[in-house]
């Protein structure tokens, strides 16, 4: 069973499996994004899925960030509430991650 209470869909895919197919700038961006998101608090949960990585706040499945790795970029969906659709953007470099940090922090704080 996954951290979110679902049956495993990918057979326990490790985070590192997503790194294998990425070019170096995208790999660095994903690692920096992960480091930052996990530093937001002890209640951040990372769920690695076959085609994406989902970050949630607590076990009540309050998803605030969805990351879909591609070879040369990351497709990121940021959700700050349940009423509005998530904001979708592409990240290619660590600089792009730096520019997203405030929005990620705000989404984490707002999601209920």
C-alpha positions in Angstrom: 0.0 0.0 0.0 1.3 3.5 -0.8 1.7 6.4 1.6 -1.6 7.7 0.4 -3.5 4.5 1.1 -3.7 3.3 -2.5 -2.5 -0.1 -3.8 0.9 0.3 -5.4 0.6 1.1 -9.1 4.3 1.0 -10.0 5.7 -1.8 -7.8 7.6 0.6 -5.6 9.3 2.8 -8.1 12.4 4.5 -6.6 12.8 8.3 -7.1 16.1 7.6 -8.8 14.3 5.8 -11.7 13.1 9.2 -12.9 16.6 10.6 -12.9 17.9 8.0 -15.4 16.2 9.4 -18.4 16.9 13.1 -17.8 19.6 15.2 -19.2 22.0 16.9 -16.7 20.3 20.3 -16.4 16.9 18.7 -15.9 18.3 16.2 -13.4 19.9 19.0 -11.4 16.6 20.9 -11.5 14.6 17.9 -10.3 17.1 17.2 -7.4 16.9 20.9 -6.3 13.2 20.9 -6.6 12.9 17.7 -4.4 15.4 19.1 -1.8 13.4 22.3 -1.5 10.0 20.7 -1.4 11.1 18.2 1.3 12.5 21.0 3.4 9.1 22.7 3.6 8.2 20.5 6.6 8.0 17.1 8.2 4.5 16.7 6.9 5.5 16.7 3.2 4.8 13.3 1.6 6.5 12.2 -1.7 4.7 9.6 -3.8 6.8 8.3 -6.7 4.6 7.0 -9.5 5.5 5.5 -12.9 5.3 8.8 -14.9 5.3 11.5 -12.2 6.2 12.5 -8.6 3.4 13.9 -6.4 4.0 15.9 -3.3 1.2 16.2 -0.7 0.7 17.8 2.7 0.0 15.2 5.3 -1.7 11.8 4.9 -5.0 13.4 4.0 -3.8 13.6 0.4 -3.6 17.4 0.1 -1.6 17.4 -3.1 0.1 20.7 -3.8 2.8 19.8 -6.4 2.8 17.3 -9.3 6.1 16.8 -11.3 6.2 15.0 -14.6 9.8 14.4 -15.7 10.6 14.5 -19.4 14.1 14.2 -21.0 14.9 17.9 -21.1 12.3 19.5 -18.8 9.9 19.0 -15.9 6.2 19.6 -16.3 5.0 21.0 -12.9 1.5 21.5 -11.7 1.1 23.6 -8.7 -2.2 23.6 -6.7 -2.9 26.0 -3.9 -6.6 25.3 -3.4 -9.3 22.9 -4.5 -11.5 25.5 -6.2 -9.1 26.5 -9.0 -7.3 24.4 -11.5 -3.6 23.8 -11.0 -1.1 26.2 -12.6 1.0 24.3 -15.1 4.5 25.3 -16.2 7.7 23.8 -17.5 11.0 23.8 -15.7 14.3 23.3 -17.5 17.0 24.6 -15.1 17.8 25.1 -11.5 17.2 28.8 -12.1 13.6 28.0 -13.1 13.3 26.1 -9.8 14.6 29.2 -7.9 11.9 31.3 -9.6 9.2 28.8 -8.5 10.2 28.5 -4.9 8.0 31.3 -3.6 4.9 29.9 -5.4 5.6 26.4 -4.1 5.9 27.7 -0.6 2.7 29.6 -0.9 0.8 26.6 -2.3 2.1 24.4 0.5 1.0 27.0 3.1 -2.5 27.5 1.5 -3.5 23.9 0.7 -6.0 22.5 3.1 
